[in-house]
Amino acid sequence: MFDNLYGTGQSTMDAIIRTTNVLIAGKVVVVAGYGYCGKGVALRARGLGAKVVVTEVEPVAALQAHMDGFLVMKMEDVSPRGDIFITVTGDRDVLTKKHFAKMKDGAIVCNSGHFNVEINLKDLKQLSVSYKQKIKNITEYTLRGNKKIYLLAEGRLVNLAAAEGHPSSVMDMSFANQALASAWLAKNYKKLEAKVYEVPAEIDQKVAKLKLASLHVTIDTLTPVQKKYLASWSEGT
Ligand SMILES: NC(=O)c1ccc[n+]([C@@H]2O[C@H](COP(=O)([O-])OP(=O)(O)OC[C@H]3O[C@@H](n4cnc5c(N)ncnc54)[C@H](O)[C@@H]3O)[C@@H](O)[C@H]2O)c1
């Protein structure tokens, strides 16, 4: 909810900008995947003035992107329109031959999702007559007809390979959460089965409280009457 959304959102746009120095305002930025990372990237790209198009495979996420005000399209349909393509799905083959073939000259493609399989590099190489390192972290692929496609950071996580990754002021929460979850496991392992457990809500709340305190943000507290009211089904509509 925090490092994927705010960290990946910011650091991905940071990586694209510091690598290419491209003006984001007015560009068509295609974000593949509207999960936590995709939401962050789409929001930040919109904030910089891009026309953001989201691609999805999951109906609820797609509907949310639509109602958040983004254009939702199939990757194949938006391929000829995008200026910058950012994959954040955790999936493979999100951009393949059929997409590269339709992209316009000068399209920029990068990945900030799981691994360097989101963009099918084998397909991109097969379609290309040549490719060369243009400048640091930019590979220029020349396709037939002299069309160029620019791949950032070899398709690896662009925010890590071509920028600094997430700011420490969002990772602090993730690491605190992991440390406290490890302590919880060490304390409770005898009672646990060999399966995946969700992090207990108390740990999330503890980290959130500490973070709020560090930010000097104060919040209200429920009165006993409010607590009772919220826990009851007997009053209200
Ligand atoms: N760059 C980073 O620093 C960084 C940080 C955190 C997470 N990640 C990675 O980013 C990826 C996404 O993380 P998340 O938290 O957003 O996950 P998520 O599960 O919340 O979202 C992924 C979304 O992608 C969609 N999707 C899957 N296949 C698709 C396809 N072929 N086309 C379009 N959409 C597709 C899913 O429906 C889902 O809505 C993960 O692989 C995660 O490991 C990267």
The ligand as an SDF file (V2000), in Angstrom:
LIG
                    3D

 44 48  0  0  0  0  0  0  0  0999 V2000
   10.1540   -1.5310   -9.3760 N   0  0  0  0  0  0  0  0  0  0  0  0
   10.0930   -1.7720   -8.0730 C   0  0  0  0  0  0  0  0  0  0  0  0
   10.8790   -1.2780   -7.2720 O   0  0  0  0  0  0  0  0  0  0  0  0
    8.9880   -2.6380   -7.5660 C   0  0  0  0  0  0  0  0  0  0  0  0
    8.5150   -2.4530   -6.2740 C   0  0  0  0  0  0  0  0  0  0  0  0
    7.4660   -3.2480   -5.8170 C   0  0  0  0  0  0  0  0  0  0  0  0
    6.9430   -4.2260   -6.6430 C   0  0  0  0  0  0  0  0  0  0  0  0
    7.4690   -4.4120   -7.8860 N   0  0  0  0  0  0  0  0  0  0  0  0
    6.9390   -5.4400   -8.8050 C   0  0  0  0  0  0  0  0  0  0  0  0
    5.9130   -4.8490   -9.5860 O   0  0  0  0  0  0  0  0  0  0  0  0
    4.9750   -5.8530   -9.9840 C   0  0  0  0  0  0  0  0  0  0  0  0
    3.5700   -5.3630   -9.6790 C   0  0  0  0  0  0  0  0  0  0  0  0
    3.4100   -5.2310   -8.2760 O   0  0  0  0  0  0  0  0  0  0  0  0
    1.9960   -4.8090   -7.6830 P   0  0  0  0  0  0  0  0  0  0  0  0
    2.1570   -4.6940   -6.2210 O   0  0  0  0  0  0  0  0  0  0  0  0
    1.4530   -3.6740   -8.4720 O   0  0  0  0  0  0  0  0  0  0  0  0
    1.1670   -6.1450   -8.0280 O   0  0  0  0  0  0  0  0  0  0  0  0
   -0.4040   -6.2850   -8.1720 P   0  0  0  0  0  0  0  0  0  0  0  0
   -0.6600   -7.7450   -8.1300 O   0  0  0  0  0  0  0  0  0  0  0  0
   -1.0840   -5.3690   -7.1960 O   0  0  0  0  0  0  0  0  0  0  0  0
   -0.7160   -5.6970   -9.6450 O   0  0  0  0  0  0  0  0  0  0  0  0
   -0.3630   -6.3170  -10.8480 C   0  0  0  0  0  0  0  0  0  0  0  0
   -1.4830   -6.0090  -11.8490 C   0  0  0  0  0  0  0  0  0  0  0  0
   -1.0450   -6.3910  -13.1490 O   0  0  0  0  0  0  0  0  0  0  0  0
   -2.1490   -6.9720  -13.8300 C   0  0  0  0  0  0  0  0  0  0  0  0
   -1.6650   -7.8150  -14.9180 N   0  0  0  0  0  0  0  0  0  0  0  0
   -1.1630   -9.0750  -14.8670 C   0  0  0  0  0  0  0  0  0  0  0  0
   -0.8260   -9.4980  -16.1000 N   0  0  0  0  0  0  0  0  0  0  0  0
   -1.1230   -8.4790  -16.9460 C   0  0  0  0  0  0  0  0  0  0  0  0
   -0.9860   -8.2910  -18.3510 C   0  0  0  0  0  0  0  0  0  0  0  0
   -0.4930   -9.2500  -19.1390 N   0  0  0  0  0  0  0  0  0  0  0  0
   -1.3800   -7.1110  -18.8920 N   0  0  0  0  0  0  0  0  0  0  0  0
   -1.8940   -6.1110  -18.1030 C   0  0  0  0  0  0  0  0  0  0  0  0
   -2.0310   -6.2380  -16.7610 N   0  0  0  0  0  0  0  0  0  0  0  0
   -1.6530   -7.4050  -16.1970 C   0  0  0  0  0  0  0  0  0  0  0  0
   -2.8960   -7.7330  -12.7410 C   0  0  0  0  0  0  0  0  0  0  0  0
   -4.2420   -7.9740  -13.1130 O   0  0  0  0  0  0  0  0  0  0  0  0
   -2.7720   -6.7820  -11.5530 C   0  0  0  0  0  0  0  0  0  0  0  0
   -3.8750   -5.8870  -11.4670 O   0  0  0  0  0  0  0  0  0  0  0  0
    5.3530   -7.1080   -9.1830 C   0  0  0  0  0  0  0  0  0  0  0  0
    6.0520   -7.9700  -10.0380 O   0  0  0  0  0  0  0  0  0  0  0  0
    6.2790   -6.5900   -8.0950 C   0  0  0  0  0  0  0  0  0  0  0  0
    7.2400   -7.5560   -7.7190 O   0  0  0  0  0  0  0  0  0  0  0  0
    8.4420   -3.6090   -8.3760 C   0  0  0  0  0  0  0  0  0  0  0  0
  1  2  1  0
  2  3  2  0
  2  4  1  0
  4  5  1  0
  4 44  2  0
  5  6  2  0
  6  7  1  0
  7  8  2  0
  8  9  1  0
  8 44  1  0
  9 10  1  0
  9 42  1  0
 10 11  1  0
 11 12  1  0
 11 40  1  0
 12 13  1  0
 13 14  1  0
 14 15  2  0
 14 16  1  0
 14 17  1  0
 17 18  1  0
 18 19  2  0
 18 20  1  0
 18 21  1  0
 21 22  1  0
 22 23  1  0
 23 24  1  0
 23 38  1  0
 24 25  1  0
 25 26  1  0
 25 36  1  0
 26 27  1  0
 26 35  1  0
 27 28  2  0
 28 29  1  0
 29 30  1  0
 29 35  2  0
 30 31  1  0
 30 32  2  0
 32 33  1  0
 33 34  2  0
 34 35  1  0
 36 37  1  0
 36 38  1  0
 38 39  1  0
 40 41  1  0
 40 42  1  0
 42 43  1  0
M  CHG  2   8   1  16  -1
M  END
$$$$
